[in-house]
Each structure stands twice: as C-alpha cells, then as structure tokens.
C-alpha cells in the first residue's frame, strides 16, 4: 500500500478519534482543576476537587461496590463462559440456533434489558422469581425486598450484569476453542490425559490470549456500569450500591447544584483506576504477542 493511500484511509479515523476521545479527555482533565458552571468559563481551584473526591466516603463505597461487582462478574463469566463454550463447541447443526438464543441478552440495550430483568423480581409485573421462590420454600423465608435491601439488590444487579455479559465471554472463548489443534488433543488423550487434564494443561494454555482479552474487556465494561442501575437500583445511594459512573452522574448533573469540576476530577481518578486494573491484562497480551 502506498503512503498516500494509507493516509487517505487512516485520516478519517484519526479525526474521529481526536474529536470523540482526545478533546473530551482534555476538557475533563482541564475541568478537574476548575470550578465550572454551565455557560461560564471555569476558575482554577488547583487540587481542591481531587481532595474533595478522595475525602468523600461515598466515593470509597462506590469504588468498593464497583470493584467487588467486577471481580464477581468477571470470575463467574470466565468460568461459566468457558463451560458453555466447551459444550456448544461439541454441537453440530444446532450450534447457530443455540448461539442465536444466547446472544439475545447481549444485543439488547442495557436499559431495556435491565427494565425487563427487573420485572422478574417485581410483583407488580408478575414477579416470576418471587412466585417460584415462594413455591419452592412455601413462603417460609418471606419475600426478599429486591430493590430496597442491600444484598438482595446487589444480587439482582450482579445477576443482570452476568446475564448481559456471559454471552460475550462464551462467544469469544468459543472462537478460541475453534483454533485448538485436534492433533494436540488426540496426542494428549493417547498419553493418558483425562478430560479435566486436557482442559487444564492443553486447551486453557492454548487460549490464554483469548482469556486475557475477555478479562480486559470485562474489566473495562463492568467498571463502567451505569445505565443498568437506573432500573435495578433506584435507591442505590442509600443502599451503598452506587457504582463509580452513577456517582459521577449524580455529583456532576443530578444532585442539587451541578458540580462539573468535582465530576471531572472523579472521572480522571476513574481513568487512572481502570489503567491500573488493565495493566496486568495488557502486559500479558503484549507478552503473548511477542512470544508468537
């Protein structure tokens, strides 16, 4: 490819990236050091916004809730995504049909899926989960207050994120399983390796790069959870189930006087947190690429 053709193809993407990523990022970093009101230039306040953010216990609760949710959802989806991918990989002509059904939750918009998911636990809309729980237990434990108690609410939030993200993990891992050599598996079987040993010592090391990529995507996506909580956790602030993104939205736009400066400072801290969380995955992927 000639250099001129290369730049003709690359330039539009560079412009879009600059407009939609670099400019907002610059504004966010700039506002994080200012007291900003809509329609007026900001006034510099130094590190006051960062000091206010770090000293706010509500941010600490949001960070702990978000990190806990990220760990639980990522671990669950990696394990069960691998199990589902292994099962689906053995299917024949039914594979496209099963994949199509499983991917429905992933293609739904987050808010739409969260609202529909909340109906499963809301007696005003049928509450099928409550009905089944009462049928199994005979109502011995009462009806959980899914939207007003801390841990029941955390349970449905985690279940919704898993319901939404699990198909992606399964699909990526399934793609990795397609590349595992049949000859290698047959050789391991001839050497006496059982099914579990083949998975642990042959298949999983072969798709380590895919698993690292899935871990990277999950870390980014779950840390940025926001819109699902609007439907599933209307009392997130009082319950302590407020994610970092929801906290930023509430501080910067929703609660009383808007505070774009403080919201921007928290956004910068969140970016740094995400980079720290992603560093092991990115380093692993780079080593995998260099080894290949």
Helices and strands as residue ranges (DSSP letters): H 3-17, I 18-22, H 23-31, E 34-35, E 43-44, H 48-55, H 57-89, H 95-102, H 104-107, H 110-119, G 123-125, H 128-137, H 150-177, H 182-190, H 195-198, I 199-203, H 204-206, H 208-223, H 227-232, H 236-239, H 244-249, I 250-254, H 260-291
